[in-house]
Amino acid sequence: MSYSEKEIHELRKIAATLRGNLIEMIPPGKVGHLGGSSSIMDVVAALYFKHMKVFDDPKNPERDRCVFSKGHAVLAQYAAFAELGYVSHEDLHKVKTLDGTLQGHPDMDHTPGIEAVTGSLGQGLSVSLGMALGLKVDGSASRVFCIVGDGEMDEGQIWEAAMAGAAYKADNLVAIVDRNRVQATDTVDKVMPEGDVPAKWAAFGWNVIEIDGHDFNQILEALDAAKACKGKPTAIIANTVKGKGFTFAEGKAAYHNAAMNAEEYAQAQALVEKMKEEA
């Protein structure tokens, strides 16, 4: 399916708005996962505002599911939930507080729209596979999308789930690898070189699509191709930039989980306004 310039323009505007919501959650002096939340934000915009079946009621049984296996980047989901009306913009200001509904890692008992408690890295793909197989048993047409970090692929459980997903022909499951090449303390290549990532997923029996994770045409076309693939799950390898949109943070492990100072925050606000103008 081809997408019009108007559709792509709208998604760029949404992504800029979501990045604005992101920095609302982490004002100066407040520690938060800026880098990994912003790297996956364009994919989040495409999923929630174009591709997935989403309803006013976040518990509608016909919905598609999105699970952040890299749960530390859940701020990207919260940014979308505020625009969907699942949470209020006031809630964004209470992230990681005892009286807030938005915690530092996903909490399905307190946050509308969250499908699973994640953040213990490596577990989310297994949870997503269980959901996908359960939906098949129920005869549901709903699908499951799992956001996986590239650093998270150091965890063996990811590959156990990958092997099982192919064995059970879970074609309603899509793993989206946020391949920003930077994890908590350094680049992925320095911490644990991963080699040919697309070839690895293919070797485990998955349909593999590699894209620019900031190109909306490529994102949407990959999601459409994943939906059309039958008999095996799909892995979309989204090549992204850690901290995308915030030039002072791009590609830097220091902004994996850190606090911005007042000067950086002002710069982030200006960059968001520029993104909105250029969308």
TAWOQUI-V75098 format. One record per residue. RES is the residue in three letters. SS is DSSP state (H for helix, E for strand, L for the rest). BURIAL is b if it has 24 or more other C-alpha atoms within 12 Angstrom, else e. Layout:
res:ss:burial
RES:SS:BURIAL
RES:SS:BURIAL
This chain:
res:ss:burial
MET:L:e
SER:L:e
TYR:L:e
SER:L:e
GLU:H:e
LYS:H:e
GLU:H:e
ILE:H:b
HIS:H:e
GLU:H:e
LEU:H:b
ARG:H:b
LYS:H:b
ILE:H:b
ALA:H:b
ALA:H:b
THR:H:b
LEU:H:b
ARG:H:b
GLY:H:b
ASN:H:b
LEU:H:b
ILE:H:b
GLU:H:b
MET:H:b
ILE:L:b
PRO:L:b
PRO:L:e
GLY:L:e
LYS:L:b
VAL:L:b
GLY:E:b
HIS:L:b
LEU:H:b
GLY:H:b
GLY:H:b
SER:H:b
SER:H:b
SER:H:b
ILE:L:b
MET:H:b
ASP:H:b
VAL:H:b
VAL:H:b
ALA:H:b
ALA:H:b
LEU:H:b
TYR:H:b
PHE:H:b
LYS:H:b
HIS:H:b
MET:L:b
LYS:L:b
VAL:L:b
PHE:L:e
ASP:L:e
ASP:L:e
PRO:L:b
LYS:L:e
ASN:L:e
PRO:L:e
GLU:L:e
ARG:L:b
ASP:L:b
ARG:E:b
CYS:E:b
VAL:E:b
PHE:E:b
SER:L:b
LYS:L:b
GLY:H:b
HIS:H:b
ALA:H:b
VAL:L:b
LEU:H:b
ALA:H:b
GLN:H:b
TYR:H:b
ALA:H:b
ALA:H:b
PHE:H:b
ALA:H:b
GLU:H:b
LEU:H:b
GLY:L:e
TYR:L:b
VAL:L:b
SER:L:e
HIS:H:b
GLU:H:e
ASP:H:b
LEU:H:b
HIS:L:b
LYS:L:b
VAL:L:b
LYS:L:b
THR:L:e
LEU:L:e
ASP:L:e
GLY:L:e
THR:L:b
LEU:L:b
GLN:L:b
GLY:L:b
HIS:L:b
PRO:L:b
ASP:L:b
MET:L:e
ASP:L:e
HIS:L:e
THR:L:b
PRO:L:b
GLY:L:b
ILE:L:b
GLU:L:b
ALA:L:b
VAL:L:b
THR:L:b
GLY:L:b
SER:L:b
LEU:L:b
GLY:L:b
GLN:L:b
GLY:H:b
LEU:H:b
SER:H:b
VAL:H:b
SER:H:b
LEU:H:b
GLY:H:b
MET:H:b
ALA:H:b
LEU:H:b
GLY:H:e
LEU:H:b
LYS:H:e
VAL:H:e
ASP:L:e
GLY:L:e
SER:L:e
ALA:L:e
SER:L:b
ARG:L:b
VAL:E:b
PHE:E:b
CYS:E:b
ILE:E:b
VAL:E:b
GLY:E:b
ASP:L:b
GLY:H:b
GLU:H:b
MET:H:b
ASP:H:e
GLU:L:b
GLY:H:e
GLN:H:e
ILE:H:b
TRP:H:b
GLU:H:e
ALA:H:b
ALA:H:b
MET:H:b
ALA:H:b
GLY:H:b
ALA:H:b
ALA:H:e
TYR:L:b
LYS:L:b
ALA:L:b
ASP:L:b
ASN:L:b
LEU:E:b
VAL:E:b
ALA:E:b
ILE:E:b
VAL:E:b
ASP:E:b
ARG:E:b
ASN:L:b
ARG:L:b
VAL:E:b
GLN:L:b
ALA:L:b
THR:L:e
ASP:L:e
THR:E:b
VAL:H:b
ASP:H:e
LYS:H:e
VAL:H:e
MET:H:e
PRO:L:e
GLU:L:e
GLY:L:e
ASP:L:e
VAL:H:b
PRO:H:b
ALA:H:e
LYS:H:e
TRP:H:b
ALA:H:b
ALA:H:e
PHE:L:b
GLY:L:b
TRP:L:b
ASN:E:b
VAL:E:b
ILE:E:b
GLU:E:b
ILE:E:b
ASP:E:b
GLY:L:b
HIS:L:b
ASP:L:b
PHE:H:b
ASN:H:b
GLN:H:b
ILE:H:b
LEU:H:b
GLU:H:b
ALA:H:b
LEU:H:b
ASP:H:b
ALA:H:b
ALA:H:b
LYS:H:b
ALA:H:e
CYS:L:e
LYS:L:e
GLY:L:e
LYS:L:b
PRO:L:b
THR:E:b
ALA:E:b
ILE:E:b
ILE:E:b
ALA:E:b
ASN:E:b
THR:L:b
VAL:L:b
LYS:L:b
GLY:L:b
LYS:L:b
GLY:L:b
PHE:L:b
THR:L:b
PHE:L:b
ALA:L:b
GLU:L:b
GLY:L:b
LYS:L:b
ALA:H:b
ALA:H:b
TYR:H:b
HIS:L:b
ASN:L:b
ALA:E:b
ALA:L:b
MET:L:b
ASN:L:e
ALA:H:e
GLU:H:e
GLU:H:b
TYR:H:b
ALA:H:e
GLN:H:e
ALA:H:b
GLN:H:b
ALA:H:e
LEU:H:b
VAL:H:b
GLU:H:e
LYS:H:e
MET:H:b
LYS:H:e
GLU:H:e
GLU:H:e
ALA:L:e
